[in-house]
Each structure stands twice: as structure tokens, then as C-alpha cells.
Amino acid sequence: MKTNTTLHPSESNVQTAPVSKGSLWAGRIMSAFAALFLLMDGGMKLFKPPVVIQATVQLGYHESTIVGIGIALLASTFLYVIPRTSILGAILLTGYLGGAVASNVRAAAPLFNILFPVVFAALVWGGLWLRDQRLRQLLPL
């Protein structure tokens, strides 16, 4: 009698060590810091205080785009904080943060403004890599 040896997509022949408690907590802290900042940023875009309007217009965007940008940021961040969809959220946040870098470069912003989204992208991916076994299998460093 022949048995079916086909693996389900969530199964793998690769054996990996479990994430250590230290790595897990470091990843959680990094991810939480990034997520809290991004949630605050997205929420501010929904309420549009004058500082947000001014910064967005200085980057060359019309005020009418702020709420849509905020919704995209909040949706991506919510996907990131849900463990099952965290990798999709990180990919979407990478696109969002890459757009922030491009906008700041185009507006000839100071270097700090250009590098700030890069730091948050590193926090997003670094925190996820430290706490998520699936990502460690995909990107073994």
C-alpha cells in the first residue's frame, strides 16, 4: 500500500531550532516599537493636525491625499501585528516606507528625514525575523 508523501504548503522537511526566549522578546520589543509609531503616524493622518498637513504639503502631496495615505499605513500595520499575516504586513510596510524615502529624496529633505523610514523598515523586518520561525526558514542568516 502506497502512502501519500505530498507535503501541505505549511509543512516542511526543514527542521529548525525554536526561537529562543531572548530573541523572541527582542523581536517583540522591536516590532512593538515600530508598530506603535506607525499606528500613531497613521492615526494622525486621519485626524490631520496642522503639522501633518504642513509636512505632507512640503513633500509635494495635496492635502486631500492624507487620509488615504493614513488608511494604507494603518491597514498595513494591522496586518503586520497579526501573527498570521505579519509577513504580508511587513512587505506592505516596506513599500510604504520606501515611498516615504523616495518622497523625502525628491523634496531634497535633510538626511535624517530620508534615513528615518529606513530605520523603521529595519525595525519592522528585524523584529519579525527575531520572532517569526517562518521568516527564519525563508531567510536563514
Buried (B, 14 or more C-beta within 10 A) or exposed (E): EEEEEEEEEEEEEEEEEEBEEEBBEBBEBBBEBBBEEBBEBBEBBBEBEEEBBEBBEEBEBEEEEBEEBBEBBBBBBBBBBEEEEBBEBBBBBBEBBEEBBEBBEEEEBEEEBBEBBEEBBEBBBBBBBBBBEBBBEEEEE
